Amino acid sequence: MDCIRIVDLEIYANHGLLKEENTLGQKFLISANLYLDTRKAGICDDMELSVDYNEVCHLIYDYVKDNTFGLIETVSEELAEEILISFPILEKVDVEVKKPWAPIGLPLSYVSVDITRGWHTAYLSIGSNMGEKEKNLTGAISELSKDMLIRVCKQSQFITTKPYGNEDQEDFLNGVLEIKTLYTPEELLDKIHDVERMFGRVRDVHWGPRTLDLDIIMYDHLVMKSERLTIPHADMQNREFVLKPLAEISSQLVHPVFKKTVGQMLMEVQA
């Protein structure tokens, strides 16, 4: 991926744990690497196809100048998020915050925090078999779209499917979303649980009826398992109600464990 570099932008600002740092201020040096595809801009000589580093520099300057944080870790985190949200063409940023006047009483060049943050591609299954099913699904998608750390990129059609596991309940309306997100997998799980609760989801019966069901199916090419979360979803390869709408929007998506495309797994389930 191509990169535009901003190196050691000097800003006098008020960040630090000491009262004097917050009131008197001190010098900070901010560097940023902006990752994007610059080929079209380079061929066409068109700024609309790239990112204006003048605008990025002024955003960094104003944001660091106008806010006060105790930790330069927080400066880095908040600034990276602000840049990524403000310039949608960017895929990823590195942000380094240098503190040359760090009050440690010893000679040094600077103390710094250097982080990398970027957009991740995730696939969510969405379903409902209680109440106004379609309204539940469209409402949930709307709630996800309101979050600045989530971009809903693709949405499958909704399909009616038989219940999975516990068959003694109403049919489901199911679909799949492709999103871009700045959330980590665990943070995204917390977010979708919040949305489920907004629509009255109660987790009292395993595979039971639900007003809204949101699951993380895949997250980049990540393979992980924790007490709360397994990615890719542990049973996605057996669920036609997941694979069919997922194939509609990304049939060539490859499962990072089975090394099969979604289209191939759907054919096996339907066989």
N, C-alpha and C positions, 0 to 999 in steps of 0.2 A: 504494500500500500504506500502511496506517495505521502510526503510529509512537508508541511510548512513550519519553519522553526521561528519562534520568538525567543530571544535570549536576553536575560537579565534586564527586564523592564524595571526601572527604578521607581519606587513608590514610597512616599513617607506616609505611614499609617499607624493605627493604634491597636495593635494586637499583642497580647501577652498576658501572663498570669499575674504579673505585678501591677499594682495600682499605677506606678509611675509610667509603665509601658502604655497603659490605657489612656492616661491623661496627657503625657508629654509626647508620646509617639516615638517612632524610630524608622530607620530605613529598611525596606524589604526589596529583594530582587526576585522578580517573577519570570520564569521561563515556561514556555509551552510548546509542545509539538502537536501539530494539528494534522490528523490522518484523514485522507480522503483520496479519491481518484481524480488526479489533475489532468489526465490525458485529453479529455474533450476540451477543457479550457485552454490547454497548451496548443492544441491543433487549431481551434477556432479563434484564439486570442480574445476570449469573451469572459469578463469578470463574473457574469451571471452564472457561469458554470464552475466557479471556484468559490473561495471564501476570501473576503476582504480583510487582510491582516491588520489594516488600519482600524477597522471596526472592532476586531478582536482585541487589539491593544487598548483601545479606549474602554471597552467593556471591562477588561481586566483592571485597568487603572481605577475606573469609577467604583467597581465592586469592592476592591481591596481598600480603597480610600473611604468609602461610605459606610462600611460595616466594621464592627469590632468583635473579635473572637479571642478567647483565651489561648487556644492552641493553634499552632501553624498547621497541625494535622487537619483542623476544621477549616482553616483558610483554604487549604489545598482541595479538600473534599467538596466544599460548597462552590468553589470557583470552577472546578472541573464540571460539576453538574450544570452550573449556569452557562458555561460555554457550549456544552453539548445541546442543551435545550434551545439556546438562542441561535445556533447555527446548524440547522437540520441536515446540511450536507455532510457534516463531519460524522465519521464512524467511531473515532476514538481520539482521546487526548492524553498526553502526558503533561502533568503540571508539577513544576518544582517551585517551592517557596523557600527562598534563602533568607536567613536572618543574620546579617553580618555583625550586628551589635548585640548579640545574645548576651544577657547579663550573667555570665558565669565566672567572671573574675580571673580568667585565664586567656592567654593569647591564642587566637584562632582566626581563620579566614571567615568562616560562617558556619552556622548550623542550618540544615535544610531538611525538608520532607519532599519526597519525589513519589508521585503516584500515577498510575495509569487507570483510566476509566473509559468505558465505551458502551455502545449499544449492543445488546445481546438479542438473538432471535429465539423466541420460544413459541411453542404450540400448546394451546389450551383446548381441552374438550369442554363442552358446555352442554348441559342437559336439564330437563325439567319434566316431571310427570304429575305435578299438582297445580291446581288453580289455573290461571291463564298462562299456559305454557309459553306461547310465543312472546307474550308480553314480558314474562320473566326473563327470557333469553335476551330480547332486544334491550330491556332495561339494564341488564347486567353489562352488556356490551357498551351501552352509553356511559355507565358508571366507570368502567375501565378506561374509556376514552377521555374522561375528564381529568385523569391523573397525568400530570406532565411527564412522569417517568415511564409512561406506557404509550406506545403508538400502535393502534390496531391497523395492521397492514392488509390483511386478507380475511375474508369471512366466507365460510362454506354456506351452502344452502342448508336449511334445517330438514332433517329427515325423521320420520316416525319409525320407532324401533320397539321391539318387544323388550320387556325388562330382562336384565342380566343378573343371574344369581338367584334372587328371590322373584319368582315369576308371578306371584299372587298380588299383583298391583297393576295400575294403569300403564298403558304404553307411554314411552318417553318421546320427547322431541329433542333431537340431538344435533350438534354441529361442532365445528372446530374453528378456532381463530389462530391466525399467525400474527404475532406481535413483536415489536421491538421494545426492549425495556432496559432501563438502567438499574433495575433491582437485581440483587443476587437471588439465587433460587429460593433461599429461605425467606427473604423479604417478599418475594413474589407470592410465595405460599401464604404468608400472613395477609397480603393484600387480597388475594382471591377469597380467603376465608372471611375477611371483613365484608366483601361484596355478597357472599353467600348469606351472611347473617342479616344484611340489609333486606334480603328477600325472604326472610323467615326460615332459613335452613336450620334444622335441628338435627344433630348427629346422635340419635338415640337407637336406631335400628340399622345394623350393617346391611348394605344393599337394599335399604328400605326406600319408601316413597320420599321424594324431596321436591321442594319448590325450585331449588337451584342447585346444580352440581357443577363445580369447576375443578378441573384437574390439570396439572402440568404434565403434558405428554412427553415433550422433549425441550431441551434448553441448550442451544448451540449443539456441539457434539459431546456434551458433558455426560460422563458416566459417574454416578455417585449414589451412595446409600447412607442415610442417617436414620435416627430414630423416627423422624417426622416425614422423611421424603426420600423417594427412590426415583432417579432419573437415568434413562428413560422410564416411563411408567411401566411397572413390573408386568402388567397384563395386557398392554396395548396390542401385542401381536395376536391375541385371541379375541379381540373385540371388533366385530364388524362395524358397530355403531361409532367407533372411533376411526377405524381405518378408511371407511368409505368416504366420510366428509374430509378426512385428512388427504386422501388421494385426490380429491377434487381440487385442492389448492396446492398440493405439493407431492405429486405421485412419485417423483424421483428422489425424494428425501430418503437418506440412507440411515437405517438403525445402526448406531455406533457399536453395538454388541453383536447382533446377528449378521451385520453386513449385507442386509437385504433392503431393497427399496420398499417404500410404503405400498406401491403398486403390487410388488411381488407378494408381500405379506397378505394383502387383501385377496389376491387370487387363491392363496393357500387356505385362507379362512372360508372362502366361498366354495372351495372344491368339494 
